[in-house]
Amino acid sequence: MDLFNKSRASNPSSSLEDQPNVSHRRRMVVALTGATGAILGIKTLVTLRQLNVETHLIISKWAEATIKYETDYTIANVRALADYVYNVHDMAAPVSSGSFRADGMVVVPCSVKTLAIINSGACEDLISRAADVMLKERRRLVLALRETPLSTIHLQNMISVTQAGAIIFPPVPAFYIKPSSIDDLIDHSVGRMLDLFGLDTGQFERWEGWKKE
């Protein structure tokens, strides 16, 4: 395993153990899977950085392919947005343990394959293992599911993982904000998603009732 995937993205020589009490920053695990909507995960990382939240990033193989296909970001650009980056196959990474303290985890975008694996408890890679840790430790796990239409299998997995403690968050566009661009819709979805962790981005319009013309 190379050092980059086991250490801080901005400083390969730095490790978590080197700085146990540096600050009281919030700490989030962020995972990107191969579902369409890679920009949602990227924008989440950008926003958490702006909020000074410490981020621990896992990118799946197919997420890398989707990032390249859907966006102008390079994988190196995306990794640089996080404080720490782990290889998806590194099952010994800090986030694989319940003793690793985190305020929660978001899988964005979340594929139905990842949903199914998390629901099964199979823990076949670091994303599903980190998610399993969140559930067993009773921490917040949000899955930004990207799929439509939904089959009975998808719905059953969604119900089961919700009963286990996760939150299913389909990034549904909010047209009441009268968006002028796709960025407006992305900011709204990311903002509402981070609301679930008690984080206010201040970057989207909230509903305040009908406005008089």
ABEGO torsion letter per residue (X at the ends): XBAAAABBAABAABBAAABAAABABBBBBBBBBABBGAAAAAAAAAAAAAAGBBBBBBBBAAAAAAAAAABABBAAAAAAABABBBBAABAABAAABAABBBAEBBBOBBBAAAAAAAAAGAGABAAAAAAAAAAAAGBBBBBBBBBOBBBAAAAAAAAAAAAAGBBBBBBBBBAAAGBABAAAAAAAAAAAAAAAAGBBAGABBBBAEBBBX
